[in-house]
Amino acid sequence: MTTSHLDALFNPRSIALIGAGDGAGSIGAALAANLLKSAKAGFKGKIMAVHPALKEVGGHRAWPDIASLPEVPDLGLVCAPADRVPGIVDDLGARGTRAAVVITAGFGERHAADGTQRLRAVQAAAARHGLRLVGPNCLGLLVPGRGLNASFAHRMPAAGKLAFVAQSGAIVTSVIDWAIPRGIGFSHLVSLGDMAVVGLGDVLDHLAGDPSSRGIRLYIEAVTDARRFRSAARAAARRKPGIVVKGG
């Protein structure tokens, strides 16, 4: 089923951050800071940082590689250089990780000459292990009701009953900035990026059955699988209201 392992995305019991860092202004540092804030905001899962050189990240222990982690992470959050991402996804899948979010950009035909090759390698690695992958080239995801900020968004909105899904990370951060002063809360905020594995239809299927979401809002730039999207949208609309905005 398309919702297989999506619980590991939205309700992980443990998270491994690959590409964690302490460098001011880096995405790895922002992700690490948000995950550590998540622990204070109510997220109950274990957070583990992976870095080949650092012994600590944000005052917490770091491990040199995925194989050395003390337990199998439900969710891998990846912000390593693009040429390393296929191997990291393969390592996560081999370890037993069920889902991943790839923040890193540089995939697909609009990027470097080898971007398409890297994208196919990531898709093949995920398929090999049945790993559900959001991204690459995305902001990440937030589940405010669980205190989870697995993104590099600079603010956490209030918890609420509305799910918001977009391909663009910039749209998600704009919505967060708009919603916070108005007291509007969310059950989920998801940036799908390039949709190499998990697409709009998959997330719609999950949100349709999620009791914390009473409505779904989509901001769509392009639909890569129209038939799959139509099927998921029809099924979701039978259970809760949805609004789709098509950009461009």
C-alpha positions as CSV (number, residue, x, y, z in Angstrom):
1,M,0.0,0.0,0.0
2,T,1.1,3.6,-0.6
3,T,0.8,4.5,3.1
4,S,3.3,1.7,4.0
5,H,5.9,3.1,6.4
6,L,4.6,6.6,6.3
7,D,4.0,6.4,10.0
8,A,7.8,6.3,10.3
9,L,7.8,9.7,8.6
10,F,5.1,11.4,10.7
11,N,5.4,9.6,14.0
12,P,9.0,8.2,14.2
13,R,10.2,6.6,17.4
14,S,13.8,7.6,16.6
15,I,15.6,9.9,14.1
16,A,19.1,9.9,12.7
17,L,20.4,13.2,11.3
18,I,23.0,12.5,8.7
19,G,25.0,15.6,7.9
20,A,24.6,17.1,11.3
21,G,26.8,20.1,12.1
22,D,27.7,22.9,14.4
23,G,28.7,25.4,11.8
24,A,26.7,28.7,12.2
25,G,24.3,29.3,9.3
26,S,24.6,25.7,7.9
27,I,21.5,23.6,7.1
28,G,23.0,20.8,9.1
29,A,23.2,23.1,12.2
30,A,19.7,24.4,11.6
31,L,18.3,20.8,11.4
32,A,20.2,19.7,14.5
33,A,19.0,22.8,16.4
34,N,15.4,22.1,15.4
35,L,15.5,18.4,16.4
36,L,17.0,19.3,19.8
37,K,14.2,21.9,20.2
38,S,11.7,19.2,19.3
39,A,12.9,17.1,22.3
40,K,12.0,20.1,24.5
41,A,8.7,20.7,22.7
42,G,7.3,17.2,23.4
43,F,8.8,14.9,20.8
44,K,9.4,11.6,22.7
45,G,11.6,9.8,20.2
46,K,15.4,9.4,20.3
47,I,17.5,11.7,18.3
48,M,20.9,10.6,17.0
49,A,23.5,12.7,15.0
50,V,25.8,11.2,12.5
51,H,29.0,12.9,11.4
52,P,32.3,11.3,10.3
53,A,34.5,13.8,12.2
54,L,32.5,15.4,15.0
55,K,32.2,13.7,18.4
56,E,29.3,15.9,19.5
57,V,26.6,18.0,17.9
58,G,24.8,20.6,20.0
59,G,26.3,19.1,23.2
60,H,25.0,15.6,22.3
61,R,27.0,12.6,21.2
62,A,27.5,12.0,17.5
63,W,28.3,8.7,15.8
64,P,30.7,8.4,12.8
65,D,28.3,6.4,10.5
66,I,24.9,4.8,10.3
67,A,26.3,1.3,11.1
68,S,27.5,2.5,14.5
69,L,24.2,3.9,15.7
70,P,23.0,2.2,18.9
71,E,19.6,1.4,17.4
72,V,17.8,1.4,14.0
73,P,16.3,4.8,13.4
74,D,12.7,4.9,12.1
75,L,13.5,8.1,10.1
76,G,16.7,9.3,8.5
77,L,17.1,13.0,8.0
78,V,19.7,13.6,5.3
79,C,21.6,16.8,4.5
80,A,24.9,15.4,3.3
81,P,26.5,16.4,-0.1
82,A,24.5,15.2,-3.1
83,D,27.1,12.7,-4.3
84,R,26.9,10.9,-1.0
85,V,23.1,10.7,-0.7
86,P,22.5,7.5,-2.7
87,G,25.0,5.6,-0.6
88,I,23.5,7.1,2.6
89,V,20.0,6.0,1.5
90,D,21.3,2.5,0.8
91,D,23.0,2.4,4.2
92,L,19.8,3.5,6.0
93,G,17.8,0.9,4.1
94,A,20.3,-1.8,4.9
95,R,20.2,-0.9,8.6
96,G,16.4,-1.3,8.6
97,T,15.3,2.3,8.5
98,R,11.8,2.7,7.1
99,A,11.7,6.3,5.9
100,A,13.9,9.2,5.0
101,V,13.8,12.9,4.3
102,V,16.5,14.1,1.9
103,I,17.0,17.9,2.3
104,T,19.9,18.0,-0.1
105,A,19.4,19.6,-3.5
106,G,21.3,18.8,-6.7
107,F,19.2,16.1,-8.3
108,G,17.3,15.8,-11.5
109,E,17.8,17.3,-15.0
110,R,17.6,20.9,-13.9
111,H,20.7,20.5,-11.7
112,A,24.3,19.5,-12.6
113,A,24.9,17.1,-15.5
114,D,25.0,14.1,-13.3
115,G,21.9,15.2,-11.3
116,T,19.6,12.8,-13.1
117,Q,21.9,9.9,-12.5
118,R,22.0,10.7,-8.8
119,L,18.3,10.9,-8.7
120,R,17.9,7.5,-10.2
121,A,20.5,6.1,-7.8
122,V,18.5,7.4,-4.9
123,Q,15.3,6.0,-6.2
124,A,17.0,2.6,-6.8
125,A,18.4,2.5,-3.3
126,A,15.1,3.4,-1.7
127,A,13.3,0.7,-3.9
128,R,15.9,-1.9,-2.9
129,H,14.9,-1.6,0.7
130,G,11.3,-0.5,0.5
131,L,12.3,2.8,2.1
132,R,9.8,5.7,1.8
133,L,11.6,8.9,0.9
134,V,10.5,12.5,0.9
135,G,12.5,14.9,-1.3
136,P,15.2,15.4,-2.3
137,N,15.5,19.2,-2.4
138,C,12.9,19.9,0.3
139,L,12.5,21.8,3.5
140,G,11.5,18.8,5.5
141,L,8.4,18.2,7.6
142,L,6.8,19.4,10.8
143,V,4.2,17.8,13.1
144,P,3.5,20.4,15.7
145,G,1.1,18.3,17.8
146,R,4.0,15.9,18.4
147,G,6.6,18.7,18.8
148,L,8.4,17.4,15.8
149,N,10.4,19.8,13.5
150,A,12.3,17.6,11.1
151,S,13.0,20.6,8.8
152,F,15.2,23.7,8.6
153,A,12.1,26.0,9.0
154,H,13.1,28.8,11.3
155,R,9.8,28.7,13.3
156,M,7.4,26.1,14.7
157,P,3.7,27.0,14.3
158,A,1.0,26.0,16.8
159,A,-0.6,22.6,16.8
160,G,-4.0,22.5,15.0
161,K,-6.2,20.4,12.7
162,L,-5.2,21.6,9.3
163,A,-2.6,19.7,7.2
164,F,-0.6,21.7,4.6
165,V,1.4,20.1,1.8
166,A,3.5,21.8,-0.8
167,Q,6.3,20.9,-3.1
168,S,8.1,24.2,-2.4
169,G,9.9,24.8,0.9
170,A,9.6,28.5,0.4
171,I,5.8,28.2,0.3
172,V,5.8,26.3,3.5
173,T,8.0,28.8,5.4
174,S,5.8,31.6,4.0
175,V,2.7,29.9,5.3
176,I,4.3,29.4,8.7
177,D,5.2,33.1,8.9
178,W,1.7,34.1,7.9
179,A,0.0,31.7,10.3
180,I,1.9,32.3,13.5
181,P,0.7,35.8,14.2
182,R,-2.9,34.8,13.3
183,G,-2.9,31.9,15.8
184,I,-3.5,29.3,13.0
185,G,-2.3,25.8,13.9
186,F,-1.4,22.8,11.8
187,S,-1.4,19.0,12.2
188,H,1.3,18.6,9.5
189,L,3.4,20.8,7.2
190,V,5.2,18.9,4.5
191,S,7.5,20.0,1.8
192,L,7.8,17.3,-0.8
193,G,10.6,18.7,-3.0
194,D,11.4,16.6,-6.1
195,M,9.1,13.7,-5.1
196,A,11.5,11.0,-6.1
197,V,9.6,8.4,-4.1
198,V,6.8,9.8,-2.0
199,G,4.4,11.9,-4.0
200,L,1.2,13.9,-3.4
201,G,-1.0,10.8,-3.6
202,D,0.9,9.0,-0.9
203,V,0.7,11.9,1.5
204,L,-3.0,12.4,0.7
205,D,-3.7,8.7,1.5
206,H,-1.9,9.1,4.9
207,L,-3.6,12.3,5.8
208,A,-7.0,11.1,4.8
209,G,-6.8,8.4,7.5
210,D,-5.0,10.6,10.1
211,P,-7.4,11.6,13.0
212,S,-5.3,14.7,13.9
213,S,-6.1,16.3,10.5
214,R,-9.7,17.6,9.9
215,G,-8.8,19.3,6.6
216,I,-6.1,19.2,3.9
217,R,-4.7,22.1,2.0
218,L,-2.4,21.4,-1.0
219,Y,-0.3,23.9,-3.0
220,I,0.7,22.2,-6.2
221,E,3.3,23.3,-8.8
222,A,3.2,20.1,-10.9
223,V,1.6,16.7,-10.7
224,T,3.9,13.9,-11.7
225,D,1.3,11.0,-11.6
226,A,-2.1,12.4,-12.5
227,R,-4.0,9.2,-12.2
228,R,-2.5,8.4,-8.8
229,F,-3.3,11.9,-7.6
230,R,-6.9,11.9,-8.8
231,S,-7.5,8.6,-7.1
232,A,-6.0,9.7,-3.8
233,A,-7.8,13.1,-3.9
234,R,-11.2,11.5,-4.5
235,A,-10.7,9.0,-1.6
236,A,-9.5,11.8,0.7
237,A,-12.4,14.1,-0.2
238,R,-14.9,11.4,1.0
239,R,-13.4,11.7,4.5
240,K,-12.5,15.3,5.0
241,P,-12.5,18.6,3.2
242,G,-9.6,19.5,0.9
243,I,-8.5,22.6,-1.0
244,V,-6.0,22.5,-3.8
245,V,-4.2,25.6,-5.1
246,K,-2.3,25.2,-8.4
247,G,0.5,27.7,-8.7
248,G,1.9,29.1,-11.9
